[in-house]
Amino acid sequence: MKDGFVKVAAASPVIRVADTEYNAERIIECINDADAQGVNVLVFPELCITGCSCRDLFTHDVLLAGARNALLRILEATVGTDMLVFVGLPIEVGSNLYSCAAAICSGYLLGLVPRENVNGTCFTSGGENTRTLELDGMFSSVFARDVIFEHAKLHGLRVAVELGDDLTAPVPPSVNHALHGATIIARMASFPETLYSTAETESCLTSDSRRLACGIVLAAPGRGESSTDFVYSGLCAVSENGVILAEAENSTNLTVTELDINALIHVRRARGGFESHGGNFYSSVWGTELHETELTRRYAKHPHLPVSERDLPAYCERQIEMQVAGLVKRMDYAKLDHCVVGISGGVDSTLAVMISAMAVRRLGLPSENAVAVTMPCFGTSSRTKSNAVIVAEQWGCEVRVIDIGKSVYQHFDDIGHAHDDYSIAFENSQARMRTMILMDIANKVNGLNVGTEDLSEYIDGWCTYNGDHTSMYDVNIGVTKTQVRAAVAHIASKTENAALKAALYDVLDCPVSPELLPIHDDIIEQKSEEAVGSYSLQDFFTYHVLINGFSPRKTIRLAKTAYGDEFTDEELVRWLRSWCTRLFTQQFKRSCLMDGPSVGTFSVSPRTGFQMPSDAEAALFLKDLDELEESMLLGDLREY
């Protein structure tokens, strides 16, 4: 459970209808298997002790007594297991019959939660709340509709349960449970299989878990149920905040994965509105220790992109459309008829000039109204210059080549800077000269200077203040470097223009470089990623530290899972230290950014995006990395 990870499982054993002794054995086998795998929360289908298809047999004393005895056997089998288990059975209270979830941990019956929506079955709605129920003098338990099972040690691990048709009620119990702090919902289902049951369930899981910012563990009845009128698929699935993490049908194995409680709590903090509601909820405490959780869930190297490759084309098309739409609106509003873009042959300016070309076409303007300006200077290679010109020309843009070397040297003389002094002023003077030229051309042609910097570069401040940092409208401001690369690759893959395709793939193959220092033999020598680290890794850090709110230590753990041996432990710590430092020291550049469209849910707009003071300290983040490095030196790699 370290770092908030909770191993959960859904199980749908092949049972026999009304054979409670046999079913108890199958349930106990699943419990033992789950315990061996380190599962913390295990969920079975509704009425799994008897089978959900018993119909009028549910009212019979023999079946009810068999269910209670089976529950006793299951309780005994869980002694010594530090796991919260939900099993389903019918429970009679006086003359009423309830479909209940029995919550069990280490031999104790923590509570019985009755189903609320019974829809004409022989069961009674669990309308009353919080009372103590004694079963045949054998044991007593809380019998309550509104119960949250809270872990004794892990803050935020709070589990609630809903059964059967409660899942599809207009206002399911899970809504109330989540508003009162439940971060995991155990869904004990009883629906049969239909042609659409899996797709409908997947849709509900993703929408409900995102809306409630929770994890949902669902178990539905399997093939052992009666086939008199239906068949049952044994669908088991786990979702977290809109993403299905694990799923299986017709399987006799457990469906196991990990839910991230810390991530869910971070989402709720940011969104607000949870745990602020009154009501008579009963809290039942379970669990004794925090155990190490072995991660089996997959973490993508590129979390800003779709998990599935098949979703990438549509994703890129939508991203490009949003960028074009923003630029079209701004040009139309400002009564401008030209776009002016500084092209370098890098991936960012390549995407920006193509977006500009699409925008002028959509406005019904000639293609050459997109003005592409390449401004070679001391560090420009023929390779990047050639690619920039080819891409712009193939899109029909007007191409202007303005060598700024003479102007920059004159500026050096004006400010008393030696021509061979390659300090920061040497580099930034070139960037600021280019920005001045672009803005002046834009003024001259009734145009808009379109910025090229992307979200990743704004996060690490890898841009010249009032140089490439500044424009009149930045179409890339809301997209990361990995998103930019994906969009360029998408355009390259679908174009039939051979010259454009070749140039775009070569752009993608070039190292990221500001090209501000003198070069030798026409070779790109200044490489951004040698200074600030892999942009793939930086975007990974941005996603998990800023969007998910994870600590540096936890982020390193996930990076090791995602990247495997691509980076050493020392490299991961080094680049995250660099990223954390630059995140804080470069905030002043993000405090005054220009307009531009946010493409995802995260942006650094000083108006609507991530905001922080320009003089905040990174001390706590760096301390976390210091302690991690200490653990590494001691050889205790289990710390992360």
N, C-alpha and C positions, 0 to 999 in steps of 0.2 A: 504493500500500500504506500510505499515511499513515493513522493512526488504526486500523491493524490490518485495513483492508479489503483483501480479496484478490478480484480478478475471476476467476471460474471459468466454465467452459463445458463442456457435454456436446454431442457431435456424433454423428450417426448417418447418414453419407453413404449415398446409394443406390449400392451396389457391384454387381459382377458375381461370381457364385460361381466361385471358382478362378482368376479373372483378376487376378493380383497386380499387374501393371503398371497396369491400369486403376484398380484400387483405390488404388494408391499415389498416382495423380494426384488422385483425389477426396479422399484424406486430406490431401494437400499443399494443395489448395485450401482446405480447412477450417482448416488451420494458418495459412495466409496471412490468411484472414479473421479468425481469432482474434487474430493478432498486430496487425492493423489496429485491432481493438477494444480493445487493451490487456489481453488475457486473460493471466493468470498461470499458471493450471492448466487444461489441456485434456484431456478424457477421451473415448476412443472405446470402442465395444463390444468384447467378447472376440472374438479371432480376426478382427478387421475387415480385416486385410490379405488374408486368403484367403476370408473368409466362414465363419460358424460351422456351416454346413450341408453341408460338404464330405464328411462321413462317411469312407468308406474311402480317399478321395483324400488324406486327411491323411498317410497313411503313405508316399505316393509321393515318390520323390526329386525328380521334376520340380516338384511343388508346393512341396516344402520349399526347394528351391534358389530358386524364384521368390519365396518369402516372404522369404528372406534378402536377395536382391537388392533387393526392394521396400523392405525396412528400410533398406538402404544409401542408397537414393534419398531416403527420408524424412529420414534423418539429415542428408544434405547440404542438404536444403531448410530445415532448422531452424537452420543456421549464422547467427549474428547475432540470433537471437530469444531473448530472456531469458524463456523460458516452459517450464514443465514439461509434457511431453506424454506421455500413455500410449496406446500402440497395441498391439493384440493380434495374435499370430502363433504358429504351431506351431514348436517348436525341438526338434531331435533331439540327444540326448546319448548317444553310444554306440548301444545298441540300444533305448534308451528315448525316448519321445516326450512332450513337455510342451506344454501350452497356457500361454503366457507373456504377461505384460504387459511390454512394453519401455518403460522410462522414459527419455525423451530430453530433453536441454536443450542448445540452441545447438550442435548437431552432435555431441554426446557421448552415447554410450549409458551411462547411469548405472547401469543394472541390469536384470536379467531376473528377474521374479517369477513362479514357476510356480504354477499352480492346485493346490490341495490336494485337494479333493473331486471325484473324476473319475467316480464312479458308473457303472462298466462301460463307459466309452468306450475309445477306443484310446489315451488318454493315461495317463501314469503320474503318480501323486500326487507332488507336490513335497515329499517327506519330508525330504530333506537340507537343511541350512541353510549359508549362507555359504561359497561357493567361487568360484573364478574360472573362467570358461568362455571358451574361445577358439573362435570360429566360423570355420572354413575358413581360419585364418590371417589373416583380414581385420581382425578386431578382437577384443578380449577384454572381458569384462564380469563384474561380480558376478552370480552366479546364486544367489539366496537366497530362501527363503520369507519370512523375517522381515526386511524392509528398511523403514526410514523415510527418506523423502527430505526433508531439512531445509534450509530456506532459509538462506543465508549471512548475511543482514542482518535479516530480520524474525523477532524472537523469537516462538516459538510456532507458526510456519507449518511444520508437519510433516505430510507426506502419506504415506499408505500405500495399498495397493491390494489388492482381492480380486476374484476372477474367477468367472464361471459359477455353479455350484452351491455355491461357497463362501458365497454370499449367504444360502442357505437352510439351511446346516448347523446342527445343534443348538447348536454353539458356533462361530459364524463367526469367521474370522481377525480381523475388525474389532474384536472384543472385546479380543483380545490387543494389537492395534495401538493402540487407544485407551488401554488401561491403561499402555502404554509411551510415551505422549505424542503419538500422532498426533491432530491436530485436524481433518484432512480425510481422508475415506475415498473413494478413487476406486473406484467399483463398475462394473466392466466386465462387463455382463450378456450372457447369450446365450439368454434365455427367449423362446419364441414368444408371439404374441398369443393370448389367450383372452377369453371374455366377462368374466372377472374379473381378468385380469392387471393392468390399470391400477389398479383399486381395491385389490387385494392389495399391489401395489408401493407405492402411496401410504401404505397403513397401515404397511408395514415401514419406509419412509423416516421417517415421523414418529416412530414408536415407537423405532426404533434411534438416530436422531440425538438424541432427547431423553435416552434412557437413557445414551448414551455421551458426551453433551454435545459433539457434533462436527458438522461439516458433511459432507454426503454428496453426491457428484456421480455420478449414474448415467447410463449410456448403454447402451441395448439395441439389438439389430440391427434394421434397417429393411426396407423393401419389396424391396431388392435381393437378399435371401436367397432360397433355394429355397422354392418353394411346393408341393413334392412332398407333404409331409404336414402342413405348418403354414404360417401366414402370420406375418409379423413386423411390429410396429407402429413400431419406431424410437422408443420412448419415451425421452425424455431429461428428467431432473428434477434439481433441486438442493434439498436441505433443510438446515435449520440448527436444531438444538436443538428439534426437534418441529414446525417450521413449514416447509411447502413454499414456497420462494421463487420458483421458476420451473419450468415444466413445458410440454412440447410432445410431440405425437405426429404421426407421418407428416409431419414437417417437414424440409425440406432446409436450413433455417437453423440456426445455432448457438443453443442454449439458454443464455443468458448472464445472470449476476447476480453479486452480490458476497457473499462470506461475511465475517463479522466475527470475526476470530481473537481480538481482545481480549475480546469478549463471551463467547466460548466458554471462554477461560482463566479469566475471572472466575467463570463458573458452576462450573468445576472446582475452583477455589480454595475456593469456598464449600461445595462438596459433599465434597471430599476423596476420597482413594482412587486418584487417578491418578498415574502416573509413580513408583509406589512398589513396582514388581514387578521381580524379577530376570529374567534370560533373555538369550540370546545374540542380540541384535538388531544388525543392521548399519545404520550411518547413512551415507547418501550425501548430500553437500552440493551444492546447486544455487543458481543465482541470483547476480547480481552487485550490483545496485543496488535501492534502494527507489524505485519509480515512483509518481507521483500516480495515484490510482484515481478515475475519474469514477463517481459513484454513479448507478445506474439503479434500484436496488431502492426500493420504496415504504416510507416510514415514516408510520405513522398518527398523526393529531393526537391521537387518544384511545387510547393503547396499552393502557389498562386494560380496554377493551371489545373485543368480537369484531371481527375485520377485516370479516367479511361481515354485512351488515344482516339477512340471513335468519336468522342465528344469534342475534340480539339478544333476541327474545322468550323463547326457552328459557333464555338466559343470565340474563335479569332474573328469570324465575320461580325459577331455582335460587338466585340471590342472596337473593331475598325469603324463600324457604323456609328458608335457613340462618339468616337473621336471626330469623325467627319461632321456629324450633326452639330457638335459644339462649335466647330470652326465656321460652318455655314451660318449658324444663327448669329455669331459674333460679327461676321462680315456683312451680313444682311442688315443687322441693327446699325452698324457704324457706317453704312453706305459706302463700303470699300469694295473695289473690284480686282484687287491683286493680293496675292500672298507672296511674301518674301522669306525665303528659307536659306540659312547658311548650311551648305552641304560639305561634309568632311570625308565621306566614304565610310563613316562609322554607322553602326546599326540604328542608332537613335535618329540621326538626321536623315537616314535613308527612309525610315518609316514616316518621319514628319513631312518630307517632300512628297511622298506618295499620297499621304492624307491630304496635303494641300492641293495636289493635282485632282484628286477625287472631288474636293470641295468646289473648286472653280467650275468643274464640269457640271456638278449638281446645280450650281447657280446659273447655268446656261452661258457661261463665259468661255472665251477661247482658252485652250490648254496653256498657251504661252503666258497667260495671266498669272500662272504660278512661276515666280522668278526664283531660280536656284542659283545661289551665289557661292562659288568656291573661292576661298581666299588663302592660297598657299603662302607659307612663310618658312621659317627655318627648319621645322620638323616634318613638313609634309612629304609623304612618299608618293611616288608616281602611281603606286598600286591603289592607294585610297583615293587619290585625285581622279584617276581614270574611272574607278567604280562609281564615284559620285556623279561624274559627268554622264556616264552611260545610263545610269538609272534615271536621271533627270531628263535626258534627251529622249529616252524610250517612252516616257510619260508625256512627251510633247511640251515640256517646260522650256521657258527661256533660260538659257544658261549664261551666266556672266562669270568670267574669271578675272579676279582682281588680286594681283600680287601685292601683299601688304608689307613686304620686307623693307622697302624704302621708307614708308610712312612710320614703321615701328622704329627704325634706326633714327629717324628725325626726332621721334618722341623721346628716345633714349638721350639724344643730345640735349633736348629741351630740359629734361629733368636731371641731367648730369649722371646718367647711368652708363657704365662702360659696356661696350658691345660684347665683350667676352665674359661678362658677369652673369652667370646662369642661375642667379638666385630667383626668388619668387616673383620679383618685379619683372624679370625677363619673360617669364611665362605669362603672367597676368596681363601685361601690356598688350600682348598679342590677342588675348581673348577679349579684352575691352575694346581694342581697335576694331575687331570684327563686329562686335555688337553695335558700335557707333555707325559703322558702314551700313549694316543691315537696316537699322532704324532710319537712317537718312534716305536710303533707297526707298524704303516703304513710304516715307513721307512724300518723296518725289513722284511716285507712281500711284498715289492714292491707294496704298496697300497696308497690309498688316504684317508686321514682323512675327513669324510663327516660331515659337521656341522649340527646342529639340531635347532639352534635358528630361530625364525620366525620374520616376519616383525613387529608384534605388540610389541614384546620384544625389538626390536631394536629402535622402536619409543620411548618407555618409559625408555630405558636403563636398563631394568631388566635382566642384564647379567653381568658377571664378566669380566672386561677388561683383555684381554689376557688369559681368561679362556674359558668358554663356548662361549664367544664373538668371539673366534678365531677358524678357521679350515682351511683346504686346499681347500675346496669347499663347499658352503652351499646351499643345495637343497631347504631349506625353507625360504631363505632370501627374496623371493618375495611374500610370502603368509602370510596373517594375521592369528591370532589364530582361528577366526571363519572359515576361509577357511581350515585350517589344520583339525579342528574338523569335518568339513563336508566331507573331503576326507577320513578320518579314518572311519567315520560312513558309508560312501558309500562302502568301501571295506568290512566292517563288514556285511553289508546288503546283499551283493552278494556272499560271500564265503559260501561254503558248508562244510567247516571244522569246526566242532562244537567247538573244543578246541580253535581254533583261534577266532571264532566269540565271544565266551564267554569272552576271554581275552581282545579283542578289546572294547567290550561294557563296561567292567570293567575299562579299561583305560579312556574311555570317562566319566565314572561316578566318577573317582577320582578327588579330588580338585587339581588345579595347585599348585605345590610346588617345590622349589629348593632342599628341603630336606638337608639342610646344618646345622641345629641346632639339638642338641640331642633330642631324642623323648622318651616318656614314654609309656609303655604298648603297644608298636608297633603301635601307632596311629599317623597318619599324623597331626602334630601340626602347622608347618610353612606353611601358605597358602598365595600364592602370591597376590590373589585378595583382601585380607584383607589389604595389604600394598599399592597396586596401583589401586585398583578398578576392577570392572567387566571388563573382556576382551571384552565382547560383547559391553559394553559401550565405552571402549577405542577405539575399531575399529570404532564405530559410530562417535566418536570425530575425529579420523584420517580422515575419509571419508569427513566429512563436514567442518572441519577447514582447512585441508591441501589440499584436492582434490578440494572441492568446493570454498574454500577461504572465508568461513563464519566467522563472528565474534563469540566470545564465547557466547554473549547474544543471537544471532540468533540460535546458535547450541543448547543452552539450550531449546529454544522454540520448536525446532524440536524434541529434545529428549523427551520432555513432550508429544508431539503428538505420537511419536513412542512407548514409553514405558508405557504410561498411569500412573497407580499408582504403578508400580514396584519399582520406586525410588521416594523419597520425593524431593521437590525442593532443600532442603538443601544438600541432598546427591548428586544431580546432579551438583550443584555448587562446592561442595567439591572435587568431583572426576575430574571435568574439570579443577579446579585450580591445582590439583596434576598433571594432564596430561600436562597442559601448562608449568608448572614449569619443569617437567622432560624432556619435548620436548626440551627445551632450554639448560638445564644444562647437558644433556647427549649427545649432538650433537658430542662431541669429539669421542664417540664410533662409530658413523656412518661415521666419516670422513676417517676412515681407514678400511672399511669393505672389506671382501674377495669377490671373484667372486661368482656368483650364478644367476640362471635365474629369470628375472622379469616375473611374470605370468600375472598381470593386467597392467593397464596403469600407475600405480603409484608404485614407488619403492624408496628406500633410498640409492641406489648405489651412492657412491661418484663420480662416473664417469658419469652416465646417469640419476640418480634419483633426488629426492628432496635434494637440497643443501642449507646450511646456515652456517654462521660463528660459530665456536665453542664457541665464547664468546659473542654472541648476547644476548640482554636483553629481558625478557618476560614482562617488565613493562606495556606496552600498553594492552596486553592481560589480565593481572591481574587487571589492572585498570577497564577494561570493566566488569569484574566479581565483583569487589568491588562496582561499581555503581549498578549492578544488585542486589547484596545483600542488599544494602541500600534501594532499591525499595521494596524488599521483607519484610524488617523490617517495612517499612511504610505501608505495606499491599497493595501496588499498584501493584498487579500481572499482570495488563494489560501491564506493561512495556515489558513483554516478552510473 
